[in-house]
Amino acid sequence: MQAKATTLTAVAHRESRTRTYPLLVIGDRISRRSADAFRAANIQFIDALGNAFISFGDVFIDIRGRAERNDQASSLPSGRSAGQPVNLFSRGRAQVIVALLAWPELVGAGRRKIANASGASLGQTQDAMSQLEKAGFLLPSSLGLTRIDELVDYWTAAYPTGLGPRLEVAEFHGDPSLQLKSEHPVYLSGETAAGVDIARPAAMTVYVSSLEPKLAIVNRWSTNPDRVRNIFVRRKFWTSPRPAEEDPAIKTQNAPWPLVYADLMVTGDPRLAEVARTWRADHARPA
């Protein structure tokens, strides 16, 4: 596949819906951020500057850093410049995708229900649904998501440089193996999510509606600059359409499954990547 706009968004819009072979992207120049996203999505590529990521059989080629001038101008989130598709994984659209993946029953619901669940505005939600249909991930008339595996791959690859950083609230050092104490609902993700099979988690990721200082105090989380940060607090943006999942009496439960999966994958740890694949297989609905 050769694309003028060699970004993850461009590939997601142009990709064949019936592909059964490895994808190779060829372009004049692939930015560092787009290259990282392609690697995360296991998309092979080569550009005219000599950057490449090729893997088949016993062959593995990974060439980086060739003539990375003006790298910021061709980042993953593409704009509406001529000939380029809009960024399918911008913050609002990425939030809508999380909601549709986590709660499939929302796909045929009204736009207001999807907006409420995703935390996106009504306008962002309408736009996201339109863009998903144009890219071939949503059936006409909102009959259901399609190419779900590909959508999850692309969304996850975009997460570390897209939605993820926008959700960051605070980082601490602490013991992730200790039982979390909280007076208000906290949503677990990554290694410490319930059902994730990790005997000795090295890090903890939690989502909260707002960060209260008492949360860090009662859990003995430290901000000592000499200690490595391994407790990551992020902003909860969603509202589950399933009442039991928003029960304030339940102090700890899991974040939506796509976030748990992405928070496991973003570590780059092969051990956690295998755990993430098992988690995804248990939770993702095939299409």
N, C-alpha and C positions, 0 to 999 in steps of 0.2 A: 504494500500500500504506500503510495506517495501522496503527501499532503503538503500544501503550501504553508498552512498554519500547523506546525508540528507541536501541538500541545495536547495534553490529555483530553481536554474538552473537544478539540477538533476530531480526535480519533474516536471519541465516544459518539459523536454525531455521525461520522462517516462509516463506522465499522459495520461489516456485514452481519446480518442477523442470523445467518446460518453457518458461520465459520466453524470448521472442525479442525483447522490446522493452525500452527503457531503464527502469530501476527508479527510482521516485520514492517516497521515504519521507516521510510526514507525521506530525508528532508535536507534543505540547504543548511539549516542550522537548528539545533535542538538545545534549548537553554539548560542550564544546570538543574533548575527546579523541575522542568519538564522531564529531563532525563531521570531524575530521582523518582518521579511519579511513575514513569514507564517501568523502571526496574521493580518498583513496589507492585505494579500490576502484572509483572512478568510479560511485558511487551518488549520485543526485541527491536532495536533501532540502529541506524547508522546515519551520519550526516556528512556533508561535504567538508567539514573541518577535521574529520578523523575521529570524532567521538563515536563510540559504538558499544552495543550490548548485544552479544550473540551467544546463544547457548543451544546446542543440540548434540546428542550422543556424548562423545568424549571431548567435544569442542566447547571451550568457554572463553569468550573475548569480552573484556570490560575496559574500555579506553575512556578516560575522563580528562577534562581540563584543557581541551584543545581550543585555543583562541576564544576564551569566554569574555569577549568584549561586549559591553552594553547588555550584560546578562539580565539586568532588571527589566529591560524593555520587553522581554519575551517570557514572562513568568507564567505559571500554571493558570492563574485566574485571567483569562483573556477578556478583552472588552468588546465593544461593538464596532471595531474598526472594519473597514471595507473587506469583505471576503472572509471574515472570521465569525464563527458562531459565538453566541453569548456563552458565558461560563456556566455550565450546567451545575457546577458544584460551589457556587458562591454561598455565603452564609445562609441566606434565607432559603435558597433552593436545597442546600444540603440538609437543613433542618426538616424540610418537607419530605425529603427522601427517607430520612430516619423514621419519621412517623409512618409513612406508607409501608416501609419494610417491617417495622415492629408491630404494626396493627393493620394487617391486610384488609380488614373490614372497612377501613376508612376510604379505600380507593373509590368506592361507589357512593360514599357519603357526600353531603354538601360541602362546598368549599369552606364555609365557616367552621364546620367541624374539623376539617383538616388543618385550618389555620390555628384553631384553638389548641389542637393536639401538638402541633409542631412549634408553636411559639412564633411563627412567622406572621406577617401582616396578611390581610385578605388579598391585597394586590400582589404581594410576593407569592402567595399560594397559587393564585390564578396563573401567574406567569410561570411558576415552576411546573405546574401541570401541563401547560401548553408546551414548554420546552421539552419535557419528558416525552410527550407524544410525538413531537417533531423528531426527536432523537431515536424514536423507536422503542422506548422503554415502557410506554403506556399505551394500551390498546385504545382505539377510537371510542369516544363516548364514555371514557373512564371505566371500561369494562374490566380492567385488571392490569396489573404490572406484567410485563413480559421481559425476557432476557434478564431475569433477576440475578443470576450468577455474575453476569458481566456488569450489571449495575452496581452490585456490591463491590466487585473488584475495583471499578473506577472510583466509586465513592470513597473506599478505604484508601486508595492511593492518593487521593486529593486531601484527605483528612489532616495529615500532619502539617500541611502548609496552608490549609483553608480554614475549615470550621474549628479544628482543634485549638489553635492558638487563641482564637477569639473567645473561647470558653474558660481560659485560664484565670483563676482567682488568686491562688496562693500556693506556695510550696513549703514543706516542712521536712524535718528529719524525725523519724519515729520508728516504732516497732510495728510493722504491718501484721504481725501474727497475733497481736493482742485483740481481744474483742472490742469493737468500736462502741464508744459510749456517746449518746446524743439525746437531747431532749426533744429534738425536732427531726423529721424524716431526713435520712441520708441515703443516697443511692450509690451502691457499690459497683465498681467496674474493674476491668483489667484482672490482675492476678487474684484479687480478693473477692471477686463476685461469687455469690453462692452458686455452686454447681461447677465452678472451674476447678479442675483437679490439679492443684498445686500444693504440695506438702509444706514447703517453706517459702511463702511469698517474699520477694525481696522489695516489693513496692506496693503501695496502695493508691488507688485513684477513686475519689468520691465526688459526687455531684450534689450540690446543695442549692436551695433557693436563695439563700443569703448566708454569708459566712459570719458566724457569731464567734467572738474571741474565746468564749467558754469552751467551744468545741476543741480547740487546740490545747487548752489548759487541762481539761479533764482527761484527754487522751495522751497527755505528756508529749505533745509535739513540740519540737524545738526549731528556732530560727537561727541557731548558732551558725555563723558563717563558716566555721571549720568542719561542720558535719555535712555529709552528702545528702542532698534532698531526695527523699524517696516516698513522701506523702504528697500527692497532687490533688488539690481541691479545684473543682471546676463548677461552672454555673449550670444549674438545671434549667433547661429552656423549654421542656416539653410538659404537657399535661395529658396523662393517659386517659383515653376514652373509656377505659375499664375501671369503674369505681373502686374496686378492691385494690387496685394498684396505686390509688391516691388516698388511701385511708391514713389519716394523720396519726392513728394509734400504732401503726406499724413504723417503727423507728428506722429500721434498715431493710432494704430490699435492693434488687438489682436495677441498674440503669437499663434502658432498652438494649436488646441484644446487639444491634449493629455497633453501638458505642463500646460495649464490652469487647466485641471482636476487634474493633479498630484500636482500642487501648492496649490490647494484647499484641497486635501486629506492629504497632508503632515502636515497640521496644527494639525490634531488630534481632531479638534473641531467638535462635532456631528452636530451642526447647518450647518457648512460649508460642511460637508460630504454629507448631504442631498442635498444642493445646487449643489455639485459636481456631484451627481448621476443624477440630472435633466439635468445638462450641458452635461454630457456624453450621456444621452438618446437622446438629441437633435442633437448631432454631430457625434456620432459613427455610422459607417455603419455596419449593422448586416451581419453575414455570417453563 
